[in-house]
Amino acid sequence: MMDKSNAMIKIMTILNEDGRMMPGGRAHAIVTEYMNFKIDRMGPEEALQDVMHSKEHLVAQIQQMEM
């Protein structure tokens, strides 16, 4: 069974494969807060699966935040 911190690490790695989202930046803070909410609501494993399924859409939204 996966815990919240391991899920967060995996999720942020998936969403930041290109390295554009910098810790401390606006997009990083927003995504971290949203993913914490998602993990709390869905559970770590379900949240990870959801992110993997909707990765392209989430990455596009992150790129829009960084403009």
C-alpha positions in Angstrom: 0.0 0.0 0.0 1.3 3.4 -1.0 1.4 6.3 1.4 0.7 10.0 0.7 4.3 11.1 0.4 5.3 8.4 -2.0 2.2 9.1 -4.1 3.1 12.8 -4.2 6.7 12.1 -5.3 5.5 9.9 -8.1 2.8 12.3 -9.2 5.1 15.3 -9.2 7.7 13.3 -11.2 5.1 12.4 -13.8 3.9 16.0 -14.1 7.3 17.5 -14.2 9.2 15.2 -16.6 10.4 18.2 -18.5 11.8 19.9 -15.4 9.9 23.2 -16.2 8.0 23.4 -12.9 10.4 24.7 -10.3 10.0 24.2 -6.5 8.9 27.5 -5.0 7.3 28.7 -8.2 3.6 29.6 -8.6 2.7 26.6 -10.7 4.5 24.2 -8.4 2.7 25.5 -5.3 -0.7 25.3 -7.1 -0.1 21.8 -8.4 1.2 20.6 -5.0 -1.8 21.9 -3.2 -4.2 20.4 -5.7 -2.5 17.0 -5.7 -2.6 17.0 -1.8 -6.3 17.6 -2.1 -6.7 14.9 -4.7 -4.7 12.3 -2.6 -6.8 13.2 0.5 -10.0 12.8 -1.4 -9.2 9.7 -3.6 -6.4 8.0 -1.7 -2.8 7.7 -2.9 -3.1 4.9 -5.3 -6.3 6.1 -7.0 -4.9 9.7 -7.2 -1.8 8.3 -8.9 -3.8 6.3 -11.4 -6.0 9.4 -12.1 -2.9 11.6 -12.8 -1.4 8.9 -15.1 -4.7 8.8 -17.0 -5.1 12.6 -17.4 -1.4 13.5 -17.6 -1.5 15.3 -21.0 -4.4 17.5 -19.9 -2.7 18.3 -16.5 0.6 19.1 -18.2 -1.1 21.4 -20.6 -2.8 23.2 -17.7 0.5 23.6 -15.9 2.1 25.0 -19.0 -0.7 27.6 -19.2 0.0 28.6 -15.6 3.6 29.2 -16.4 2.9 31.6 -19.3 
